[in-house]
Amino acid sequence: MPVRILRGNVLDASADALILTMDGVRRGMGRTVAHAFARRWPEAFGEIEDQIAYPVPPGRTVATWPESECPFPTVFMAAMLHHLDVLPDSPKAGVVASALVQALGLAVRHRRYTIATAVMTGGWRLRLARALGTMLEASQFLAREDAAVSLAIHVLGDEAVAQARVGAAARGLPLGSGPVLQ
């Protein structure tokens, strides 16, 4: 299945590429998962940041290729809202959708077939259910069996898992066995 929702830490995923979110204003403004990546692979994260031409507008995604040790040959850095913007949920969801669609397009262009990401809440108060729903809607084209890439959306915590179950069921996303939510 090209779109899966998995329970687990996205940094432990096996994938050709990883999507991380950032505040695109300046270097050092990665979101929570990006900070965890930086702690785990500091040299690779420095290389990633060196490859980004700041500022990156919200909703844009930049492809990077860390050379230092890390399990992801490509890391897509998706710019979310910077600290200066205060927007309602709909424009925030639009930023998430735009960044994800752009990341998936970059994946196809760079022949990255398995993509891992956490739910892209963007570091602001966009509810997990809304962010996940937006991501599932934005990636609907992957539901085709002949889709070029597959997307694994990783969730942590019981509340996130419960919300992911509801979101997947509402969209008819099949839930399998193993690490896939069931």
C-alpha angles and dihedrals in degrees: 000000000000095000119047134168111215133188110230148064111309090215088066092054125118106228144133090237141015128211115217126178126228142174098251096210098092146340117291096035099111119146126244098287091043089054090051089049090050091052092049098042107018097166093049091048091052089053091049092053091047089059095055120093102213137245100051113186118237112271094028124115128207124204115223133180115208113205098193122083114298130123095243117079090195130032119192112207110206116199114224127184116309122232094264098063121084109188137162120252098268096062090043090053088049090056090051092048093047094049093047095047089048091050091051091049090051089049091056092045093050095040096245105152105179117051126186127195142157119235104288102230088155098227092280130096096280104139116246092237091054093046093048092046090051091050092049092049093046091051097045092117088068090067088081112100091230094054112140096223138033125218125210114195110199124208132186131201133033095269092051091047091051092049091047091052091053093046093049094047092049089056097042092246107163114237116210138185133281115035092349112102112262 
